[in-house]
Amino acid sequence: MTVQSTSVDDAKEVLATVESVRTPQARTRIGGTLTAVNVVEGDAVKKGDVVAVVEDTKLKLQLTAAEARIGALLAKLDLIQTEYERVKQLRSTGAAPQSRLDDAETQMTVTKAEIAAARADKSVIEEQVIEGKVLAPDDGRVLKVSAVAGQVTMPGEPVATLATANYILKLRVPERHARFMHEGDEVLIAGRGLDRDTATRMTKGKIVRVYPELDQGRVVADAEAAAIGDYFVGETVSTFVSTGKRQTIVVPADAIVHREGLTFVRLKGVGEVPVQTGPKQIAADGVSPGVEILTGLKAGDEVVLP
C-alpha cells in the first residue's frame, strides 16, 4: 500500500444535551380541590388524556340550582300558555279585550327568553365542570408531576410537565468554530455512555438551527437525529462536528503494530518504523477508514499490510 496524503474532516468532539423540542405543562383551568392525579413521572400520554381532576363543590350546587330554575320556568310557561289559549278563545268571541291577549303573549315570550337564558347559564356551569379535567396538551412523556391529590389549586397552576416525543440535541460549540456551523451540516453522534471506543460507531444527525447569539462564548445549535428517540431528556451525548478540512496520512488499523509501549508500521524494504498515531478517523457507517499517522510516515512510503 502506497501512503498518500488524504483530505479529511477536521472533526471536533462536542458534548451535546438531549432536550425536548417542547416542554408543555398540563395546567388547571378552574379552581378547586385536586381529587385525582392520574400520572407519574415517566408515563407516556396522548394529547387530550386526563392527567388530573379538579372538583369545585360550589359548581354542583350551582348546577342543581340552575336545573331547579329551569324546571320552575317551564312550569310557569305551561301556566302562561294555558292562560294565553283561554284569552285567545275569549277574544275570538269578543269576551276579552285585545290588550289582555297582548299581555298574555308578551308574558309567554318573556318566559321563553328566561328559559333560554337559564339553559345557557346551566351550559356554562356544565362546561366549568368539564374544565375540571386537566388534559395533556400534547403527546409526550411526563417529566415532572408538581401536584398531589387533595391539594387546593387555583386556575392556571401546573400539574405536570411533559416532554414532547420529538427530541433534539443541543450543541454548544466554542466561538472560534462559529464560522463552520451552518444549518444542514452533518453531525456524527457517538454511542451512549460517552465511551471513546464508540467513536468508530456513529449515527448521523443534521443541524437544523444555529442561534444568532453566543452563550458564554459558545455557539448554540440544535441538531436532529433519529437515533435519540429513546434517550433520557438531559442525557449528555458525545458528538462530532466538522470544523473544516485538513491534509493528513491515514493507514488501515491492521497496519499498526503495538509492542513494548511503542507503535510501529512495517515499510517495504525498510522494516518496522516507529510512528505516532492520532485518533481513529470517524465514520458514520460503523467502519473506521483507518488511523491517522501524525509522525513517522510521509507520502510515497510503501506500507506492508499483514
Secondary structure, 3 states (H helix, E strand, C coil): CECCEEEEEEEEEEEEEEEECCCCEEECCCCEEEEEECCCCCCEECCCCEEEEEECHHHHHHHHHHHHHHHHHHHHHHHHHHHHHHHHHHHHCCCCCHHHHHHHHHHHHHHHHHHHHHHHHHHHHHHHHHCCEEECCCCEEEEEECCCCCCEECCCCEEEEEEECCEEEEEEEEHHHHHHCCCCCEEEECCCCCCHHHHHCCEEEEEEEECCCCECCEEEEEEECHHHCCCCCCCEEEEEEEEEEEEEEEECHHHEEEECCEEEEEECCCEEEECEEEEECCCCCCCCCCEEEEECCCCCCEECCC
